Amino acid sequence: MKIPPAPLQKGGDTIAAIATPPGNGGVGIIRISGTLVLEIASKLLSKNLPPRHAVYSPFLDESGETIDSGVAIYFPHPNSYTGEDVLELQGHGGAVVLDMLLRRVLALGTRLANAGEFTERAFLNNKLDLAQAEAVADLISSTTEQSVRSAQKSMQGVFSTQIHELVEELTYLRVYVEAAIDFVDEEIDFLSDGIIERRLQALLKRLEQIQAIAQQGRLLRDGMTLVLAGKPNAGKSSLLNALAGHDAAIVTEMAGTTRDVLRERIQLDGMPLHIIDTAGLREADNVVEQEGIRRAHVEMAKADLILLLIDSRESESEIEKLSTTLPTAVEVIRVYNKIDLLPREPQIQTTENGTAIYISIKKNLGLDLLTSHLKEFVGFNASAENVFIARRRHLEALKTAHEFVEQALSQLQNALAGELVAEDLRQAQQHLAEITGEFTSDDLLGKIFSSFCIGK
């Protein structure tokens, strides 16, 4: 069988960058991608490079002197990470020697790569779709084992495959509806045969399932920002230390110990949690304490959830007065601390003011109820399978697509408006396709890839 020739490599400049973290290390890697790779290799190395073979060679400067010695690997297009000719130089990881080698590569006709440009070229050359490309950055920045596994699933196309299946179903529905509109004399009556309605209902259920999985993935990637608020000595810093597992904050009997914002990042069964301890909320004459309270309100306004720490002996009128100072747009859970002084059993209650959890941090009572409720609050399931990493923009796209499909179903059931159904389906399809990059803008691409490190 005759093997077709490889597609021609697209023109354009050749880029280079150091692909290993800054600083001194045992190994340092420079990555080069573009049409000049073989020309650069012929001037930089003393040996020929067979494809995908590690070749040990000195790396030469313009006068033929050795800059460093190491391993060179050549990946011809299109079977490379970027889809272009790629050369990787693996030498010693000293900052100075890597800089010398990079300057030599740049002098041979390359330019320094922009942040994320190698992965951007992989996307533009159809080696990855946009969701997979984003998963590369997510894998690098993963902070838990579960988030690593989920990022790998996204890189392998698990998320993309499910989005493509949804897009294919929407394509079928659009063709069916628009055919019925365009060929009114034919025997296609999508309004009465029930096919479109049933498939729209099934599509909505599938969208809801994927949204739930994507929410898990978003939590694995971004975590939840939790602000601890309350009066001085209510137990905010003690709770921070208990959740963190070490003395992250100073705890004393003196009221107002915490004057600034303290931040701690922990894991709850694989879910990243960003905990922010704040200054005690009260009337203060001290300028420093006033600034701490101001910062507390700033952090509360940005939080995903506020835990309002309350001394269980506090009067209800004082609690209500304190509650009025909290932002109304952020969910608040009341945590009644020091129940060992009443005494009272640890428990969770649902009241007219929301959820109330009764604990004793000092006696370690009810903390398991609190952590379990935090995971339930965001719908986190540590044992969930096939979770893929997702971003906020993915969730927004899924949510918007779901709304358009719901609207299409409503138009079908209530208005019998075929043209409106077709338009809603088109809008849903376009929003889903933005996830994988089939429909996107240059501004969105630039924003995504600029978050990558330079050598990726």
N, C-alpha and C positions, 0 to 999 in steps of 0.2 A: 504494500500500500504506500502510495506517495504521501509523504508528510508535507502539509502546506507550510510555506515559509512563515516565520514569525512576523507579526505586524511591525511595521516600521516604527522606530522610536521617534516620538514627537520632538520637534525642535524646541529651543529654549535654552536658558542659561543653566549652567551646572552649579550646584550648591554644595557647600561643605560645612561641617560643624563638628565640634567635640560632642560625642554622644554619651560620655560618662560624667558623673557629677564633678563639680569643681573641687580642687584640693588635691593633695598627694595621695596616690594609691598604687597598688601593685600593677594594675593594668589600666591603660587609657585608650579610648577608641575614638578615631576620627572617621566619620561617615561622609561619603561623597556620592552624589547622584546626578546623572545627566549625560549628555552626549559626549563630553570630553573625558569620560572616565578612562578609556583605554589609552588615550593620548597622555593623560596625566600619569598613568601607571608606567608607561614606557620611559618617562623621564625621571620618575621618582624611585623606581625599583630596579634592581639588577637582574631580575629574572622575569620570564614570561609567566602569565597567569592563566592556567586552565580554569574553566568555569567551575565554581563551587568547590574548589580545592584550597585548603589552607597552605600557603607557601611562606616559608621563612625567608626573610630578605632584609638587607639594610635599607633604610629610607634615606635617600641622598639629597643633598642640597644642590644649588645651581653649579657649584664647582666640583661636584662628585664626591664631596666629603660626607661621611655618615652623620646624620642627625640622631638617629636611633635605629635599633634593629627590632624586628617583631614579625608578626604574622599579617599577611595580606590575603583577603578573600574577595574574589570578583564574582558578582552575580549579574549575568547578562539579562537584558530586557527580553521578554516581558516578565520573566520568572524571578522577580525580585520584590522587595517590600514596596518600593515606590512604583513598580512597573517600568522603570528606566534602568539603564546600566547603573549598578551600584558597586562601589569599592569601599571595603572596610579595612582600615589600618589599625591593628591592635599592637600598641607598643607599651612602653612603660608609662606609669600614671603620674609622673611628676608634672606640676603645673607649667614649669618653664619649658621642658622638652616638648610637651604637647603644644604649647603656644608656638614654639619654633617650627614644629611640623605643620601646624595649621597655617602659619604665615607662608610656608613653602607651597602648600596646596593652593592657597589663594593667589599666590604669584603666578601659578600655572594656568590661570584663567577662570577659576571658580569665584563665586561670591559667598559671603557668609549667609547661611540659611536663616530665614525668619523663624520665629517660634512656631513649632508645629508644622513646618513646611514639608518635611519628609512625609508625614502622615497625610497632609493635604494633597500632595501629589499622588499618594496611593489612592485617595478618594477620587481625584480627578481622572485617574487612569483605570478606574473601576476595579481596583484591587480590594477595596473596602467600601461599604456604604457609609452614610454619615453616622448612624448609630454605632456601627462597629468602630469607626474612627474615634468617636468620643470615648468608647470603652477602653481604648488604648491608654488615654490619659487617666481614666478612672482606675485602671489596673495599677498604674504607676503610683497613684496617690492613695491606694487602698490602705486602710488602717486596721482591718480585721481580716481573719482568715475567710469568713463567710463573704465579705465584700470582694475579696480576691476571686473566689470561685464564681461569684455572680458576674463580675467583670469579664471573666473568661467566657462565660456563657454568652454574654453580649458580643464579645469579639468573635466567637465561633458562629454567630448569626442566629442564635435562638430567638432573640427579640425581633430581629429583622424578618425572620421567616414568618413569625406570627403577624407582623404588620403587613407583609406582602400578601398573606392569605386574606386579611381583611380587605385590602385594596382590590384583590381579584374578585372577591364577592361583590364589592361595590361596583366594580366594572361590569359584572354580569347584570346586576340590578339596573344600572344606568342604561345598558344596551337594551334590556327588556322593556323598560319604561319608555325610552325614547323611540323604540321601534313601534310601540303601541300608539304613540303620539303621531309619528310621521306616517304610519300606514293605517289610518283609521278605517279604511275599507276592508282591511284584512281581518282574519278571524283571531285577533289578538286582543283580548279584553282583560287587561291586568287589573282593572278595578273590581271585577266580579269573580275572577277565577281563584283568588286567594293566595296565589303563589308569592306575589311580592310581599303581601302582609306577613305571611308566615316567615319568609326569609328575613324580612326586616326585624321581626321579633327575635329570631335566632341570632341575628347580627348584634342586636343590642345586648343580649346575654353574653355573647362572646366578648364584646367590648368591655363589659363590666368585669368579666373575669381577668382580662388583660390589665385593666386599670388597677385591680386589686394587687396583682403581681408586680406591676410597675411601681405602685406605692411602696411595697416592700423594698424594691430595688432602690427607690429614691431615699428611703430611710437608711439603707446600708451605705449609700454614697454620702449623703449630707448629714445624717443624724437628726436629732431633735434638739432645739435650743430651749433650755429649761432655766427660768429665772427663779431664784429663791428670794422671796420678799417677806416683810413682816416687821414688827416692832423690834427694837434692840432686845437681845437676850431671849428671843423666841425660839432659838435653836437653828438658825439658818446655817451658820458656820459648822455647827456640830453635824448637821445633816450632810453638808458638803463633804466633810471628812469621812462620815460613815459610808456614803456612796462611792467616794474615791478610794477608800481603803487605806488612806494614810492622812497625816496631818497637813492638809493643804492650807488650812486657814487657822489663825490663832483663835483659841477659845478661852475666855476668862469669864469670871463672874461680873466684870466691869461692863456696864452697858455701853454700846457704841464702839466696840473694839474694831469692827470692820468700817473703814472710812472710804475705801476705794472699791472698785469692781474686781472681784477675783474670778478667774476662769479656770475650769478644770474639764478635761475631756476623758470620759470613761466609756466602758462598754457594758451594756446589759444584754447578756446572751448573744453577743455579736452585733447589737444595735449601738452605733455611736451615739453618745449623749453629751451635749455641750452644756455643762452646768455653770451658771453665773450666780455667784454670791454677791449680795448688794448690801449697802449701808442700811441700818435700821431706820424705818420710817417713823419720824416723830418731828415735833416742832423743835428746831435747833437754833441756838444763837451763834454757835461756833461756825466760822466761815468755812473751815475745812469739811466739817460734817455736813453743812448745807450743800457744798459741792458734791459730796458723796451721795446725798439723797437725790440731787438733780440727776446725777449719772444713773442712779437706780431707776428713775422713771424713764430715762432714755432707753435703757436695756429692756425694761418691761414692755415698752411699746413695740419692740422688735422681736419679742419672744414668740415661740410656738405655744408655750404653756407657762403659766405662772403658778408656782406652789406658794401659797400664802401661809407662812408658818405662824401659828397662834398658840400662845400659852393656854392650855385647857382651862385654866382658872380665870381667864379673862372674861369680863362681862360681855353680854351680847350686844349692848349698845356701843361699846368700844370697838368690837369686831365690825359692826356695820359701818361705823364712822371710818374705820381704816379701809374697808372695802370700797368706799366711795372715791378713794384716791387712786384706785387702780384703773388701768385702761379698759374701756368697755369692749374693745375689739379683740381682746385676747382672752382665751379660756383660762379660768382660774379654778384651781382645786384647793380647798381649804384643808390644811394639815394641822390637826390639833395635837400638839406635842405635850410631853410631861404628864401623860395619863397615869403614870405610876404614883403621882402625888394626890390623886383624887380618892380612891383608885378607880380605874375604868379599864375594861377589856379592849384590846385592839380590834378595830372593825372598820368597815367601809359602809357609809350611809349615803343614800341619795335624798337630798333635801330640796326645798324650793329654791335654795341658793346654789344648787349644783351638788357636786360630789364633796363629801367630807370624809377624811381618813384620820383615824385616831391612833396615835403611836406614842412610843417613848423612845427617843433616840438614846438616852443614857442607859436604859435597861434593854435596848435592842428588841423592843416589842413592836410588832406591826410593820417593820421595814420591808418584810417580804410582801405584805399586802400592797405597800406603796409601789415597789418596783414592778410587781405584776400589773398593777393598774396603769402604770406609765406605759407599759408595752401594749396593753389593751387599748389605751386611749388613742394611740396612733395606728392600731391595727397591725402591730408587728407580731410575726410568728416565726420564731427562731428555727422551727423544724420544717418550714415551707420548702418544698422542692421546686426545682426549675425556676428559681428566682434569678432574674437578670437585672443588671445595673440600669437604672433609669434616672433621668434628670427632670428638673421641674418643667423644662420646655416639652419633654415627652408627655408628662402628665397633662399639661395644658392642651397639647394637641389631641390627646385621647379624649379629654373632657369635651373639647369643642366638637370633635367628630361625633361623639355620643349625642350631644345636643342636636346636631344637624340630622342625625338618623332618627332621633325621637321626633323631631319636627316633621321629617318626611313621612313617618308613620302617621302622625296626626293629620297631615295634609291628605294622606290617602284615605284615612278612616272617616274624617269629618267633612273635608271640602271636596273630595274626589278630584283634586287638582293635579293632573299629571305633570304639567309644566313645572309646578312648584316642587313636586316630589323629585323631579329630575335635577333641579337646581340644588336642592338640599343634599342630594346624594353626591353631586359634583363637589360641593363645598366640603363635605365629610371626607371624600377621597383626597382632596387637595391637602387638608390638614394632616391626614395620616401620612401622606407621601412626604410631608416636610420632615418627618422623623427620620426617614432613611435618606433624604436628600434628593428625591426625585423632583420635588418642587421646593426650591429654596432661593434665597437671595444672597448676593455676594456679601452683604453686610452681616448676615447670619453666619456664613462660612468664616469670615474674618474674625468674628467674635469667638467662635468655637475654637478655631485653631490657634488663636493668640494665647490661649490658656495653657498650651503645651509647653514643654521645655524645648530649648533651642535645637538639640540634637535629635528630636523625635519628630 
